[in-house]
Amino acid sequence: MNDRLITVVGGSNWDMFTYTKELPKAGETIKGTDFKTSFGGKASNQCVQAALLGSKCSIITKLSQDIFGQNILKNYKDHNVDCSNITIVPDVPSGIATIIVDSHGENEIIIVGGSNATFTTTDIDNAKPTIDKSLLLLCQLEIADEINLYALKLAKLNKKTKTILNPSPMPKDLNLVKELLEYVDILVVNKHEFNDLAAFDEQHKGNQNTDLKHMEEKSKSIFSRHTQLNVLIVTLGSKGQVLITRSNGCTMIESNINVVAVDTTGAGDSFLGSLAHYLVESSNEPEYTNQKWVDCIKKASKVAAISVTKYGTQTSYPSIKQVEDFKF
Ligand code: ADP
């Protein structure tokens, strides 16, 4: 099973949601109406979703010794995630997101990096044996860019490990992403991130059009700038996804899935974790044909669609059994 390993590098958060009628003004103390906590962080979400589907996963992350860090560690263990590349850092808080939501859905969010801000390249070096035996390395942009760059470069030193980047949250300085993309095989973006990347090219600036013709044009610029990149997947929410490969161009994968969406938070991470799972599951087949990509994307989009039928992020992610039993 080790040869089917998925390794995820990135942050782990503890999310705290406080619900109120109105957001408090500076200096004001008000009563809240509800409170919820959840595990969060894009790396954590993607890793847990892949593990829920049955993949062997390892996470390279840093956790605080505080009560939240202890809970996050237990969550990984409960999902059979390999914890040998988790470093516990003393004297720093956990990565915490404090989210205040009012009755109109408006929110105020404060994110404290905590243990996620303590990553060094040594943490990645220490995880090299795991990266080297992984089929996939997944990165997002919630931890420092130089750490992601280091991890992606390290993974590309061996022929076996394919790299996936989900450039979210997209940094203001897009040149950072440009450098990262030199070491990325598979790029997964939503339509906003896709348009941001396309805007590197003067002719696509301000063009938000996501019909296939425009996407094909924009992706040509992206592929010509990044020679390592072979596959680009653009998620379009309830509409489906577009698969764009260097060799076969654009394929629209319409979503024929009918679900009642109650909360789409974390749907992108569910899609990423599921895609990684289905890619490694079919990795014993001789080659990644266009059809194989389409099949994996369709399966991942089914999982992500199930996730939007429930509230929360990880709490809404289905296990493989729940996917098999789900009636669309
Ligand atoms: P992000 O959450 O990163 O903005 P998207 O909104 O494109 O990304 O959603 C990611 C994936 O989640 C989609 O490709 C789709 O598979 C699934 N998804 C999101 N919203 C819905 C929805 N309303 N109905 C069904 N599936 C959805």
Boltz pocket constraint, residues with backbone or C-beta under 6 A from the ligand:
constraints:
  - pocket:
      binder: B
      contacts: [[A, 189], [A, 190], [A, 191], [A, 234], [A, 235], [A, 236], [A, 237], [A, 238], [A, 240], [A, 241], [A, 255], [A, 257], [A, 259], [A, 261], [A, 264], [A, 266], [A, 267], [A, 268], [A, 269], [A, 271], [A, 300], [A, 301], [A, 302], [A, 304], [A, 305], [A, 308]]
      max_distance: 6.0
